[in-house]
Amino acid sequence: MPTTRPRHTITETEAVARALDEAGARWPEVRSRSHLLLRLIAAGHDALRTSLEEDVRRRRKAVENASGALTGAYEPGYLSRLRDDWPA
């Protein structure tokens, strides 16, 4: 099929063959190994996106948990006095 999109060639190594075999067991309605490969790419992308979203949630939770932890640790005017010590 003509396309202007880049094409990719993947050699079916042992690892790729195992992944395609497992994908075939997971999606038995998909007969073509090339279509299984597309499904695997989509599933991997979804897993990656989910993992990244979980990382963001975990980091935000850590920031929320630490928020206010140092309240009262510095007396009023501390930052201004500290800045007065810096050269202009």
Backbone torsions as a table, in degrees:
resi	resn	phi	psi	omega
1	MET	NA	126.9	-180.0
2	PRO	-65.2	141.0	177.8
3	THR	-156.3	155.9	174.0
4	THR	-98.7	-2.4	-178.6
5	ARG	-79.2	152.0	176.3
6	PRO	-64.9	147.0	176.0
7	ARG	-109.6	152.0	-179.5
8	HIS	-126.8	139.0	177.0
9	THR	-109.9	128.0	180.0
10	ILE	-123.0	126.3	176.1
11	THR	-81.4	134.9	-179.8
12	GLU	-81.3	81.9	175.5
13	THR	-71.4	177.3	178.5
14	GLU	-59.8	-42.7	-179.5
15	ALA	-64.7	-42.3	179.1
16	VAL	-66.1	-41.8	178.9
17	ALA	-61.4	-42.9	177.9
18	ARG	-62.1	-44.0	179.8
19	ALA	-62.1	-41.6	179.3
20	LEU	-68.3	-38.1	177.2
21	ASP	-62.5	-45.1	178.9
22	GLU	-66.2	-38.1	176.7
23	ALA	-63.8	-39.0	178.1
24	GLY	-63.2	-35.6	176.1
25	ALA	-70.2	-35.0	-179.5
26	ARG	-74.0	-38.8	-178.6
27	TRP	-122.6	72.7	-175.3
28	PRO	-64.4	-19.1	179.8
29	GLU	-74.0	-16.3	179.2
30	VAL	-92.6	112.0	-175.1
31	ARG	-90.2	-31.8	-174.8
32	SER	-82.8	129.9	178.6
33	ARG	-66.2	-30.7	177.5
34	SER	-68.4	-35.7	176.1
35	HIS	-71.4	-34.5	174.5
36	LEU	-62.6	-39.6	177.9
37	LEU	-60.8	-42.2	177.1
38	LEU	-63.2	-39.9	177.2
39	ARG	-63.1	-43.2	178.6
40	LEU	-61.5	-40.9	178.5
41	ILE	-62.8	-44.8	179.5
42	ALA	-63.8	-43.1	-179.7
43	ALA	-65.3	-40.8	177.7
44	GLY	-64.5	-39.7	177.8
45	HIS	-64.1	-44.2	177.4
46	ASP	-60.3	-43.3	179.7
47	ALA	-64.2	-41.1	178.9
48	LEU	-64.3	-45.4	179.7
49	ARG	-62.2	-43.5	178.6
50	THR	-61.8	-43.1	179.3
51	SER	-62.1	-43.3	179.0
52	LEU	-64.4	-39.9	178.3
53	GLU	-64.9	-38.4	177.2
54	GLU	-65.6	-39.0	176.6
55	ASP	-60.2	-44.1	179.7
56	VAL	-63.3	-45.4	179.0
57	ARG	-60.6	-42.7	-179.2
58	ARG	-63.9	-41.9	179.0
59	ARG	-66.6	-41.6	178.8
60	ARG	-63.4	-39.1	178.9
61	LYS	-63.6	-39.9	178.5
62	ALA	-63.8	-40.8	177.9
63	VAL	-65.0	-44.5	178.6
64	GLU	-60.8	-41.6	-179.6
65	ASN	-65.8	-33.1	-179.3
66	ALA	-85.3	-15.5	-177.0
67	SER	-58.6	126.3	177.1
68	GLY	83.8	0.8	-177.2
69	ALA	-62.7	-27.9	-178.8
70	LEU	-105.0	14.4	178.1
71	THR	-58.2	127.1	179.1
72	GLY	87.0	-3.2	-179.3
73	ALA	-71.2	-26.8	-179.8
74	TYR	-120.5	134.9	-178.5
75	GLU	-72.9	158.0	179.6
76	PRO	-55.8	139.3	178.0
77	GLY	85.3	-1.2	-177.3
78	TYR	-58.6	-46.5	-176.8
79	LEU	-64.9	-41.0	178.6
80	SER	-61.9	-43.5	179.4
81	ARG	-65.7	-37.7	178.6
82	LEU	-63.3	-42.4	179.9
83	ARG	-67.8	-30.9	178.2
84	ASP	-62.6	-26.4	179.7
85	ASP	-77.7	-16.6	-177.9
86	TRP	-79.8	141.8	175.8
87	PRO	-69.0	149.4	-177.9
88	ALA	-74.1	NA	NA
